């Protein structure tokens, strides 16, 4: 069995005695990396490293550059967003279509308290 250090070296693409040099199939290469399908010279770990970099998580969201633009209804039970991917939608519509976005928005530290109050009003308790 390989040690942690050997696995880390293998992960960096170094040859480690006892661990196989694996090539990925042309079919798998074309799915993961279409340009690499033609030459198929990368080891499995190189292919993984490339895909991991490509799929890296984006940094934590920041408020829009022009500031948050939204309008809370007169009764305080809904709000119309003028920013983000749901620009032009109310929070109740967003809740029906994409509740995860509403949960995510409610967890951001840059959301103003009046908008956060509406989000808490719309979302069921405990979410």
N, C-alpha and C positions, 0 to 999 in steps of 0.2 A: 504494500500500500504506500502511496506517495505521501510525503510529508507536506505540510502547509507551504513551506518554502519552495518545494519543487512544483507544487501546483501554481504558486504565484509566478514562478519563473516561466512555467509553461503558458500561463495566461498572458505574459508579456511577449510570447512568441519564441522564447528560447527553447532549444532542444533539451529535453530532459530524458535521460536514460530510463527506460521502463515505461515511459508514457508515449503513446503512438503519435506520429505526425499524421494528422487526418486532413484529408482534402474533402471539400464538400462537393456534392454532385452538381453537374451543370444545371439540373432542374432546380435544386434548392438555391443555387447561386442566382439564377434568373429571377426567382421569387423575391429573395432578400435584396439583391443588388443587381438590377438589370445590366449596367455597364460591365460588371465583373463576370457576367456569364460567358463572354466571348473568350477570355483568356483563362479563367478558372485557375489562377496560380496561387491564390491565397489559402492559407491554412484555415481550418475551422475557427481557430481562435482569432485570427486576423479579421475574418468575416464578422465574427461576433463583436469584436471591438469596434469595427466600423458601424455596425448597426446600433450598438449601444450609444455611440456618440451621436448618431443621427436621431435616436429616439430619446435623447436626454431630456429630462423635465425642464420646462421653462422656469425661469426665476419667478419668485413670488410676484403676484400682480401688484401693480401700483395704480393709483387713480389716474384717470385720463388726463392728458397734459392741460387741457383747458378747464379742468376741474369737473366735478360731477354736476351734470345738468339733469334735473328731475323736477317733477311737480307732484306734491302730495295733494290728494283730494281734500275738499273742504271738511269732510267728516273724518279724515285721517285713517280711512280703512283701505286705501289703495294709493298707488303712485304710478305716474307715467315716467318711464326712463327715456332720456335723450342721450344715452351713451351705451357703449358696449355692444355685444352681439345681439342683444334684444332691444336695441334702440327702437323707440316708437311703440313699445308694448307696455301694457300695465303689469303690475306684479301679479294680479290674479290670473291673467293670461299666461304669464311665465310659469306660475305655479302649476297650471294645468298641463303645459307642454314640456317644461324642463325644470322640475322641482329641484334637481341637483344644483342648477345655477343659482336658484334662490338661496339654497343652503350655503353654497360657496360664498355668495355675496354677503350673506349675514355674518360670515366669519371673518371678513376682511376688516382690518383695523382702521381703514381710511373711510369707511362708510359713515356718513353723518348720523347723529342719533335720531333725528326725525324719520329718516328713511329706514333706519334699523328698527324703529318702533313699528312701522308698517309691516316690515318683513316678519317680525315676531308675531304680529297680529294675524298674518295670513298663514304662516306655518303652524302646524299642530304643535302642542307643547312636547318637549323632549327631543326635538330635532335640532 
